[in-house]
Amino acid sequence: MNGNDPTAESSSLLLVDDDPTFCRVLAQALTRRGFAVSTTHTSATALLAAQADPPEYVVLDLNLAGDSGLMLIPELLTVESAIRIMVLTGYASIATAVEAIKLGAVNYLPKPADADQILAAFTVNGGDPAMPINARPLSINRLEWEHIQRVLHDNDGNISVTARQLNMHRRTLQRKLAKRPAQF
């Protein structure tokens, strides 16, 4: 392991994302920055790749063709406890960010994120108390999105149970989940 320095030459990085085009482009960008990048598109292949050759860094998509990337975090850390995992997602929510960190990820970024942002996220070791507090409260739509994500997570991703718990038709919930999260 090269410690916490993601700029070190020949650091190994496993990129796990179910979008082959995104994977290819990001892998090329990270390779140009000196990483030995391997890519996988499912949880199962990611775990096999990590077991065969444990990476120093992992960029993990939250939504892997319907599977939750969160479930993979403890499994990867079982393979090698020093792996630095960064979760990347197009469906960012506070609930999933907190859960990712609790499970052992070092950071969490919403898509789109470029290679430089990802590398910077790997170098963060804790919070930043100097970060300014956003004076604008979250919108009602964003609060609804956060609540749905939390209830869905509490129900292990079960749409039907979540819809019943939210007193919402299952198809309505699926439409809300298919949309990008409401902005602040």
C-alpha positions as CSV (number, residue, x, y, z in Angstrom):
1,M,0.0,0.0,0.0
2,N,1.1,3.5,-0.7
3,G,-0.7,4.9,2.3
4,N,-3.0,7.8,1.6
5,D,-1.2,9.2,-1.4
6,P,-3.4,8.5,-4.4
7,T,-0.8,10.2,-6.7
8,A,1.9,7.6,-6.1
9,E,3.0,5.9,-9.2
10,S,1.6,2.5,-10.0
11,S,-1.0,2.5,-7.2
12,S,-3.6,-0.1,-7.9
13,L,-7.2,1.0,-8.3
14,L,-10.4,-1.0,-8.9
15,L,-13.1,0.8,-10.7
16,V,-16.6,-0.7,-10.2
17,D,-19.4,0.8,-12.3
18,D,-22.1,-0.8,-14.4
19,D,-21.8,1.9,-17.1
20,P,-19.1,0.5,-19.5
21,T,-18.6,3.9,-21.2
22,F,-18.1,5.8,-18.0
23,C,-15.8,3.1,-16.7
24,R,-13.6,3.2,-19.8
25,V,-13.3,7.0,-19.8
26,L,-12.6,7.3,-16.1
27,A,-10.1,4.3,-16.3
28,Q,-8.2,6.1,-19.1
29,A,-8.1,9.3,-17.1
30,L,-6.8,7.5,-13.9
31,T,-4.3,5.5,-16.0
32,R,-2.9,8.8,-17.3
33,R,-2.4,9.9,-13.7
34,G,-0.2,6.8,-13.0
35,F,-2.7,4.3,-11.7
36,A,-2.8,0.6,-12.6
37,V,-6.6,0.5,-13.2
38,S,-8.8,-2.6,-13.4
39,T,-12.5,-2.3,-14.1
40,T,-15.5,-4.5,-13.3
41,H,-19.2,-3.9,-13.8
42,T,-20.9,-6.1,-11.1
43,S,-20.6,-6.7,-7.4
44,A,-19.6,-10.4,-8.0
45,T,-16.8,-9.6,-10.4
46,A,-15.6,-6.8,-8.2
47,L,-15.2,-9.1,-5.3
48,L,-13.5,-11.7,-7.4
49,A,-11.0,-9.1,-8.8
50,A,-10.3,-7.8,-5.3
51,Q,-9.7,-11.3,-3.9
52,A,-7.4,-12.2,-6.8
53,D,-5.3,-9.0,-6.5
54,P,-6.4,-6.6,-3.6
55,P,-6.3,-3.0,-4.9
56,E,-5.1,0.0,-2.9
57,Y,-8.1,2.1,-4.0
58,V,-11.6,1.4,-5.1
59,V,-14.0,3.7,-6.8
60,L,-17.4,2.1,-6.3
61,D,-20.7,3.0,-7.9
62,L,-23.7,3.0,-5.5
63,N,-26.1,1.5,-8.0
64,L,-24.7,-1.6,-9.8
65,A,-27.5,-2.6,-12.2
66,G,-30.0,-2.8,-9.3
67,D,-27.5,-4.1,-6.6
68,S,-26.4,-1.7,-3.9
69,G,-22.7,-0.9,-3.9
70,L,-23.0,-0.4,-0.2
71,M,-23.3,-4.1,0.3
72,L,-19.8,-4.5,-1.3
73,I,-18.0,-2.2,1.1
74,P,-17.7,-4.6,4.1
75,E,-16.8,-7.5,1.7
76,L,-14.0,-5.5,0.1
77,L,-12.6,-4.4,3.5
78,T,-12.7,-8.1,4.6
79,V,-10.4,-8.9,1.7
80,E,-8.0,-6.1,2.7
81,S,-8.7,-3.7,5.6
82,A,-6.5,-1.0,4.2
83,I,-8.4,-0.6,0.9
84,R,-9.5,3.1,0.5
85,I,-13.0,3.0,-0.9
86,M,-14.7,6.0,-2.5
87,V,-18.4,5.8,-3.4
88,L,-19.5,7.5,-6.5
89,T,-23.2,7.9,-7.4
90,G,-25.7,9.6,-9.7
91,Y,-28.3,9.3,-6.9
92,A,-26.7,11.1,-4.0
93,S,-28.5,11.3,-0.7
94,I,-27.5,12.2,2.8
95,A,-28.7,8.8,4.1
96,T,-26.6,6.8,1.7
97,A,-23.6,9.0,2.2
98,V,-23.7,8.5,6.0
99,E,-24.2,4.7,5.5
100,A,-21.3,4.5,3.1
101,I,-19.0,6.2,5.6
102,K,-20.3,4.1,8.5
103,L,-19.5,0.9,6.4
104,G,-15.9,2.1,5.8
105,A,-15.8,4.2,2.7
106,V,-13.4,7.1,3.0
107,N,-15.6,9.5,0.9
108,Y,-18.7,9.8,-1.2
109,L,-19.1,11.9,-4.3
110,P,-22.1,12.6,-6.5
111,K,-21.8,12.1,-10.3
112,P,-20.6,13.7,-12.4
113,A,-17.1,13.8,-10.9
114,D,-13.9,13.9,-12.8
115,A,-10.7,12.1,-12.1
116,D,-9.1,15.0,-10.2
117,Q,-12.2,15.3,-7.9
118,I,-12.0,11.6,-7.2
119,L,-8.3,11.7,-6.4
120,A,-8.9,14.7,-4.1
121,A,-11.7,12.7,-2.3
122,F,-9.2,9.9,-1.5
123,T,-6.9,12.3,0.3
124,V,-9.6,13.5,2.8
125,N,-9.1,12.1,6.2
126,G,-12.0,13.4,8.2
127,G,-14.3,16.4,8.1
128,D,-13.4,20.0,7.4
129,P,-14.5,22.2,10.3
130,A,-13.7,25.3,8.2
131,M,-16.3,24.3,5.6
132,P,-18.9,27.1,5.4
133,I,-22.4,26.2,6.5
134,N,-25.0,26.4,3.7
135,A,-27.5,29.1,4.8
136,R,-30.1,27.9,2.4
137,P,-32.2,25.1,3.8
138,L,-33.0,22.0,1.7
139,S,-36.1,22.3,-0.6
140,I,-39.2,20.3,0.2
141,N,-38.5,18.1,-2.9
142,R,-35.0,17.4,-1.7
143,L,-36.3,16.5,1.8
144,E,-38.8,14.1,0.3
145,W,-36.0,12.5,-1.8
146,E,-33.9,12.1,1.4
147,H,-36.8,10.6,3.3
148,I,-37.6,8.1,0.5
149,Q,-33.9,7.0,0.4
150,R,-33.7,6.5,4.1
151,V,-36.9,4.4,4.2
152,L,-35.8,2.4,1.2
153,H,-32.5,1.7,2.8
154,D,-34.2,0.7,6.1
155,N,-36.3,-1.8,4.0
156,D,-33.2,-3.3,2.3
157,G,-34.2,-1.8,-1.1
158,N,-37.6,-3.5,-1.1
159,I,-39.8,-1.2,-3.2
160,S,-43.1,-2.8,-2.3
161,V,-42.5,-2.6,1.5
162,T,-41.2,1.0,1.2
163,A,-44.2,2.1,-0.8
164,R,-46.6,0.6,1.8
165,Q,-44.6,2.3,4.6
166,L,-44.7,5.6,2.8
167,N,-48.4,5.1,2.0
168,M,-47.6,5.5,-1.7
169,H,-48.5,3.4,-4.7
170,R,-45.5,1.3,-5.8
171,R,-45.4,2.7,-9.3
172,T,-45.4,6.3,-7.9
173,L,-42.5,5.4,-5.8
174,Q,-40.7,3.8,-8.7
175,R,-41.2,7.0,-10.8
176,K,-39.8,9.1,-8.0
177,L,-36.8,6.8,-7.6
178,A,-36.1,6.9,-11.4
179,K,-35.8,10.7,-11.3
180,R,-32.6,12.4,-10.3
181,P,-32.7,13.7,-6.8
182,A,-34.2,17.1,-6.3
183,Q,-31.6,19.8,-5.9
184,F,-31.2,22.0,-2.9
